[in-house]
Amino acid sequence: MKKFLFDLFPLILFFVAFKFYDIFTATAVAIAAAVAQFVWLKATGKAIEATHWINLTVIVVFGGATLLFKNDAFIKWKPTVLYWLFALILLGGKLFFKRNLMQKLMGEKVSMPPAIWDKMNYSWSAFFVASGALNLYVAFSGHYTEAQWVNFKVFGLMALLLVFVVGQSIWLGRHMKDAGESADALSAAREPKEGR
């Protein structure tokens, strides 16, 4: 829970700053928060994950462009670029390097057949692609205000992620049970039979 809130720190400050000021102040606050978060991780010797590097780079580049050109289109693209980068990393790892990154991340905690790991990898990729596209629609379709986009960025995308994670957990629970039953059956088949 602490890690989850820590990762949300720049997003929460972005939302608060937007409510009191404007999109440009909120962007500057989010950049400062992301940099401070990164510096704190380094100073305390905590593990810096790949997602921290990616998020810091994207917020600095797109947030910086927003401030430099006084154009909020850049910061509105930021969630999409971040999600599409994650999708690209997951798909690229599997298609070009034959590595399932979801399995690499969770493999020590979860035991499943390779085909199920592949489905999980592709489903997360699809989720990131769809979420990125939805962000573009809300940001640029003309049907929503800037304030509505900020609410969607902070709460809407988070709600979608939570719903997806719950759905994945239910789906994974079934396959983990199947994998466990298969392993038990295989183990039983290998045991020497009594009376032989």
C-alpha positions as CSV (number, residue, x, y, z in Angstrom):
1,M,0.0,0.0,0.0
2,K,2.8,2.4,0.9
3,K,4.5,1.7,-2.5
4,F,1.3,2.3,-4.3
5,L,0.7,5.7,-2.7
6,F,4.4,6.6,-3.2
7,D,4.1,5.8,-6.9
8,L,0.9,8.0,-7.0
9,F,2.7,10.9,-5.3
10,P,3.3,13.1,-8.5
11,L,-0.2,12.4,-9.8
12,I,-1.9,13.4,-6.5
13,L,0.1,16.7,-6.4
14,F,-0.7,17.3,-10.0
15,F,-4.4,17.0,-9.2
16,V,-4.2,19.3,-6.2
17,A,-2.2,21.9,-8.0
18,F,-4.6,21.9,-10.9
19,K,-7.6,22.5,-8.6
20,F,-5.9,25.5,-7.0
21,Y,-4.0,26.9,-10.0
22,D,-3.9,25.8,-13.6
23,I,-2.6,23.1,-15.9
24,F,0.9,24.7,-16.2
25,T,1.4,25.0,-12.5
26,A,0.1,21.5,-12.1
27,T,2.6,20.2,-14.7
28,A,5.5,22.0,-13.0
29,V,4.5,20.5,-9.6
30,A,4.3,17.0,-11.2
31,I,7.7,17.3,-12.7
32,A,9.2,18.5,-9.3
33,A,7.4,15.7,-7.5
34,A,8.7,13.0,-9.9
35,V,12.3,14.4,-9.6
36,A,12.0,14.6,-5.8
37,Q,10.7,11.0,-5.7
38,F,13.6,9.8,-7.8
39,V,16.2,11.7,-5.7
40,W,14.6,10.2,-2.5
41,L,14.9,6.7,-3.9
42,K,18.6,7.3,-4.7
43,A,19.4,8.9,-1.4
44,T,17.8,6.2,0.7
45,G,19.3,3.4,-1.4
46,K,15.9,2.0,-2.4
47,A,15.5,0.0,-5.5
48,I,14.8,2.1,-8.6
49,E,12.6,0.1,-11.0
50,A,12.4,0.5,-14.7
51,T,8.9,2.0,-14.4
52,H,10.4,4.8,-12.3
53,W,12.9,5.6,-15.0
54,I,10.3,5.5,-17.7
55,N,7.8,7.7,-15.8
56,L,10.4,10.2,-14.9
57,T,11.6,10.5,-18.5
58,V,8.1,10.9,-19.9
59,I,7.0,13.5,-17.3
60,V,10.2,15.5,-17.7
61,V,10.1,15.4,-21.6
62,F,6.3,16.0,-22.1
63,G,5.9,18.2,-19.0
64,G,8.9,20.2,-20.0
65,A,7.6,20.7,-23.5
66,T,4.2,21.8,-22.0
67,L,6.0,24.5,-20.0
68,L,8.4,25.5,-22.7
69,F,5.9,26.0,-25.4
70,K,2.9,26.9,-23.1
71,N,0.9,24.2,-24.8
72,D,-1.1,21.7,-22.7
73,A,-1.3,19.2,-25.6
74,F,2.0,17.8,-24.5
75,I,1.0,16.9,-21.0
76,K,-2.3,15.5,-22.3
77,W,-0.3,13.1,-24.5
78,K,1.8,12.0,-21.5
79,P,-0.5,9.2,-20.2
80,T,-0.9,7.8,-23.7
81,V,2.8,7.8,-24.4
82,L,3.5,6.1,-21.0
83,Y,0.8,3.4,-21.6
84,W,1.9,2.8,-25.2
85,L,5.5,2.5,-24.1
86,F,4.5,-0.1,-21.5
87,A,2.6,-2.0,-24.2
88,L,5.5,-1.8,-26.6
89,I,7.9,-3.1,-24.0
90,L,5.6,-6.0,-23.2
91,L,5.0,-6.9,-26.8
92,G,8.5,-6.2,-28.0
93,G,9.9,-8.4,-25.2
94,K,7.8,-11.3,-26.3
95,L,7.8,-10.9,-30.1
96,F,11.5,-10.0,-30.6
97,F,13.3,-11.3,-27.6
98,K,11.1,-14.3,-26.8
99,R,10.9,-13.1,-23.2
100,N,7.6,-12.8,-21.3
101,L,8.2,-9.8,-19.1
102,M,5.0,-10.4,-17.0
103,Q,6.4,-13.8,-16.2
104,K,9.7,-12.3,-15.3
105,L,8.0,-9.9,-13.0
106,M,5.7,-12.3,-11.3
107,G,7.2,-15.8,-12.0
108,E,8.6,-16.3,-8.5
109,K,5.2,-15.7,-6.9
110,V,2.9,-17.4,-9.5
111,S,3.2,-20.8,-11.2
112,M,1.3,-21.1,-14.5
113,P,1.7,-22.8,-17.9
114,P,3.6,-20.7,-20.6
115,A,0.5,-20.3,-22.7
116,I,-1.3,-18.6,-19.8
117,W,1.7,-16.3,-19.2
118,D,1.5,-15.3,-22.9
119,K,-2.2,-14.5,-22.6
120,M,-1.5,-12.4,-19.6
121,N,1.2,-10.5,-21.4
122,Y,-1.0,-9.8,-24.4
123,S,-4.0,-8.8,-22.3
124,W,-1.9,-6.2,-20.4
125,S,-0.5,-4.9,-23.7
126,A,-4.1,-4.6,-25.0
127,F,-5.2,-2.8,-21.8
128,F,-2.4,-0.3,-22.1
129,V,-3.1,0.3,-25.8
130,A,-6.8,0.8,-25.2
131,S,-6.2,3.1,-22.1
132,G,-3.8,5.2,-24.1
133,A,-6.4,5.6,-26.9
134,L,-9.1,6.4,-24.5
135,N,-7.0,9.1,-22.9
136,L,-6.5,10.7,-26.4
137,Y,-10.3,10.7,-26.9
138,V,-11.1,12.4,-23.6
139,A,-8.2,14.9,-24.1
140,F,-8.7,15.9,-27.7
141,S,-12.2,14.9,-28.9
142,G,-13.7,18.2,-28.0
143,H,-16.4,16.6,-25.9
144,Y,-14.7,17.2,-22.6
145,T,-13.3,20.2,-20.7
146,E,-9.7,20.3,-19.4
147,A,-11.0,19.8,-15.9
148,Q,-12.9,16.7,-17.0
149,W,-9.7,15.4,-18.6
150,V,-7.7,15.9,-15.4
151,N,-10.4,14.1,-13.4
152,F,-10.3,11.3,-16.0
153,K,-6.5,11.1,-15.9
154,V,-6.4,10.9,-12.1
155,F,-9.6,8.9,-11.3
156,G,-10.8,7.4,-14.6
157,L,-7.6,5.7,-15.6
158,M,-7.0,4.6,-12.1
159,A,-10.5,3.0,-11.9
160,L,-10.0,1.3,-15.2
161,L,-6.7,-0.1,-13.9
162,L,-8.2,-1.4,-10.7
163,V,-11.1,-3.0,-12.6
164,F,-8.7,-4.7,-14.9
165,V,-6.4,-5.9,-12.1
166,V,-9.5,-7.4,-10.3
167,G,-10.5,-9.1,-13.5
168,Q,-7.0,-10.4,-14.0
169,S,-6.8,-11.7,-10.4
170,I,-10.0,-13.7,-10.9
171,W,-8.8,-15.1,-14.2
172,L,-5.4,-15.9,-12.8
173,G,-6.9,-17.6,-9.7
174,R,-8.7,-20.0,-12.0
175,H,-5.6,-20.8,-14.0
176,M,-3.3,-21.1,-11.0
177,K,-5.7,-23.6,-9.5
178,D,-5.7,-25.5,-12.8
179,A,-1.9,-25.4,-12.9
180,G,-1.8,-26.6,-9.3
181,E,-4.1,-29.5,-10.0
182,S,-2.1,-30.5,-13.0
183,A,1.1,-30.5,-11.0
184,D,-0.5,-32.6,-8.3
185,A,-1.8,-35.1,-10.8
186,L,1.7,-35.3,-12.4
187,S,3.3,-35.7,-9.0
188,A,0.9,-38.5,-8.1
189,A,1.5,-40.3,-11.4
190,R,5.2,-40.3,-10.8
191,E,5.0,-41.7,-7.2
192,P,5.6,-45.5,-7.0
193,K,2.5,-47.5,-6.6
194,E,2.0,-49.7,-3.5
195,G,2.2,-53.4,-4.0
196,R,4.3,-53.3,-7.1
